[in-house]
Amino acid sequence: MSKLLINKCMQEHISPNDLVILYAITYNIKGIPFSKEEISISKIRLIEKLILTSEGKMTDKGKRLLIEYTDALSILEGKGRKSNKHVDDAILEAKISDFIEEYRKLFKGKKPGSMGDLQGCKDKMLLFYKEYSDYADRDTILAATKKYIKSVNDYTYLKHADYFIYKEDKNKQRTSMLASMCEEIQLSDGVYREIDKTDMI
C-alpha cells in the first residue's frame, strides 16, 4: 500500500487493514487473511467513521476512499480490476458528487430554475460519464460549461443545467450539448486554451 494511502488512513483514523477489508467486502472477495473477529471490528470502526452505514453500505466518504485504493491497486498490478456494475456505478456517483454542485452553481442566477434539479443533474451526469467516457473529466466538463454560458448573449435562451447535459425530443432521442462543447474544448490545444485559467480557480 502506498504511503499516500497509509497517510489517508491515518487522517480518517482507520487502519490500512480496515481499507483492505472495505475493498474485500465491496468486491465480495473471499479468502482474505483476516479472522471473523478482525473483520467484525473493522466493520464497526468503518461504521463509526461514517465510511459504512449501519446497514453496511458505503457512504460517499467510503466511495472516495475506495476509488483511491482501487486506482492504486490497478497501478500496482499493471491492470484494471474486474468490472462490477454495481460498484462501478457507486464509484462514478462518488466522482460526480464531488463536483456536481460546482457544476450547477455555474448556472446560478442566470434565469429562474437554471441550476436544474440536483438529482436530475446527477442522474444525467452519470449517464454522460458512461456514454462519453472521453469527456468524463471534471475540468473538461466545467471548462466546456463555462464556454457555453459565455457564448449565450440572452440568458432567456440558456439551457437549464440538467438539459445542458442531456435533452430528449418527443421521439425520446437524446442529444447532449455538453458533449458538443466538450468536443470543441478538446479539439483546441489543451482544455484551457479558450477558457481563462483564472475561471477555474
C-alpha positions in Angstrom: 0.0 0.0 0.0 1.4 3.4 -0.9 2.5 5.9 1.7 -0.2 8.3 0.4 -2.9 5.8 1.1 -1.4 5.0 4.5 -1.5 8.7 5.3 -5.1 8.9 4.1 -6.0 6.0 6.5 -4.3 7.9 9.4 -6.3 11.0 8.5 -9.5 9.1 8.6 -8.5 7.3 11.8 -8.7 3.8 10.3 -6.0 1.2 9.7 -4.8 0.0 6.3 -6.3 -3.3 7.2 -9.7 -1.6 7.5 -9.3 -0.3 3.9 -8.4 -3.8 2.7 -11.5 -5.2 4.4 -13.7 -2.5 2.9 -12.3 -3.4 -0.5 -12.9 -7.1 0.1 -16.5 -6.5 1.4 -17.3 -4.3 -1.6 -16.0 -6.7 -4.2 -17.1 -9.8 -2.3 -13.5 -11.2 -2.2 -13.2 -14.5 -0.4 -10.1 -15.8 1.4 -8.7 -12.6 2.8 -6.2 -13.2 5.6 -8.4 -11.8 8.5 -10.3 -13.6 11.1 -14.1 -13.1 11.5 -13.4 -11.1 14.7 -10.9 -8.8 12.8 -13.5 -8.3 10.1 -16.2 -7.5 12.6 -14.0 -5.0 14.4 -13.1 -3.3 11.1 -16.8 -3.1 10.2 -17.6 -1.4 13.5 -14.8 1.1 13.0 -15.8 1.8 9.4 -19.4 2.5 10.6 -18.1 4.7 13.4 -16.0 6.7 10.9 -19.0 7.1 8.6 -17.4 5.1 5.9 -20.1 2.4 6.0 -23.7 2.9 7.0 -25.1 0.8 9.8 -26.6 -1.4 7.1 -23.1 -2.0 5.7 -23.5 0.2 2.6 -20.8 2.6 1.5 -21.2 6.3 2.2 -19.8 9.0 -0.1 -16.6 9.1 2.1 -16.3 5.3 1.7 -16.7 5.5 -2.1 -13.9 8.1 -2.3 -11.6 6.0 -0.2 -12.4 3.0 -2.4 -11.7 5.0 -5.6 -8.2 5.9 -4.3 -7.5 2.3 -3.2 -8.8 0.7 -6.3 -6.8 3.1 -8.6 -3.7 2.4 -6.6 -4.2 -1.4 -6.9 -4.7 -1.2 -10.6 -1.4 0.7 -11.0 0.5 -1.7 -8.8 -0.9 -4.7 -10.6 -0.4 -3.1 -14.0 -4.0 -3.9 -15.0 -7.6 -2.9 -14.4 -9.8 -4.6 -11.8 -12.6 -6.9 -12.9 -15.7 -4.8 -13.7 -18.6 -4.9 -11.3 -21.6 -2.8 -12.5 -22.9 -2.0 -9.0 -19.6 -0.9 -7.7 -18.6 0.9 -10.9 -21.9 3.0 -10.6 -21.1 3.7 -7.0 -17.6 4.9 -7.8 -18.9 7.1 -10.7 -21.6 8.5 -8.4 -18.9 9.4 -5.9 -16.8 11.2 -8.5 -19.8 13.1 -9.8 -21.0 14.1 -6.2 -17.6 15.7 -5.7 -18.3 18.4 -8.4 -22.0 18.4 -9.3 -22.8 21.3 -7.1 -19.9 23.3 -8.5 -21.3 22.5 -12.0 -24.8 23.6 -11.1 -23.6 26.8 -9.5 -22.2 27.9 -12.9 -25.9 28.4 -13.9 -26.9 30.1 -10.6 -28.8 33.4 -11.0 -28.8 33.3 -14.8 -32.6 32.7 -15.0 -35.3 31.0 -12.8 -34.6 27.3 -12.5 -31.4 27.4 -14.5 -29.5 25.3 -11.9 -31.8 22.4 -12.7 -32.8 19.6 -10.4 -30.0 18.2 -8.3 -31.0 14.5 -8.7 -31.7 15.1 -12.3 -28.3 16.5 -12.9 -26.7 13.6 -11.0 -28.6 11.0 -13.0 -27.8 12.6 -16.3 -24.2 13.2 -15.5 -23.8 9.5 -14.5 -25.2 8.6 -17.9 -22.9 11.1 -19.6 -19.9 9.6 -17.9 -20.9 6.2 -19.3 -21.7 7.3 -22.8 -19.0 9.9 -23.3 -16.0 8.4 -21.4 -13.6 10.5 -23.5 -15.1 13.6 -21.8 -15.6 12.1 -18.3 -13.3 14.6 -16.6 -14.3 17.3 -14.1 -12.0 20.0 -15.6 -13.1 19.3 -19.2 -16.8 19.4 -18.2 -16.5 22.6 -16.1 -14.5 24.3 -18.9 -16.9 23.3 -21.6 -19.8 24.5 -19.4 -18.2 27.9 -18.8 -17.6 28.3 -22.5 -21.2 27.5 -23.3 -22.5 30.0 -20.7 -20.2 32.8 -22.0 -21.5 32.1 -25.5 -25.1 32.9 -24.6 -25.9 36.5 -25.0 -29.5 36.3 -23.8 -30.0 34.1 -20.8 -33.6 33.7 -21.7 -32.3 31.0 -24.1 -29.9 29.4 -21.7 -30.4 25.7 -21.2 -31.0 24.5 -17.6 -28.1 22.6 -16.1 -29.8 19.2 -16.4 -30.9 19.9 -20.0 -27.4 21.0 -21.0 -26.2 17.5 -20.1 -29.0 15.7 -22.0 -32.3 16.6 -23.5 -34.8 14.3 -25.1 -37.0 15.2 -28.0 -40.6 14.0 -28.5 -39.2 10.8 -30.1 -37.1 10.0 -26.9 -33.9 10.8 -28.9 -31.2 12.1 -26.5 -28.9 14.9 -27.5 -26.1 16.4 -25.4 -25.0 20.0 -25.8 -22.4 19.3 -23.1 -20.8 16.6 -25.3 -20.6 19.0 -28.2 -18.9 21.7 -26.1 -16.5 19.1 -24.6 -15.5 18.1 -28.1 -14.8 21.8 -29.0 -12.7 22.2 -25.9 -10.7 19.0 -26.6 -10.1 19.9 -30.2 -8.4 23.1 -29.2 -4.8 23.0 -28.0 -5.4 21.9 -24.4 -8.5 22.1 -22.3 -7.9 25.7 -21.2 -7.0 27.3 -24.5 -10.3 29.1 -24.9 -11.0 29.4 -21.2 -9.3 31.9 -18.9 -7.5 29.7 -16.4 -8.5 32.1 -13.6 -12.1 31.0 -14.2 -11.2 27.5 -13.0 -9.9 28.7 -9.6 
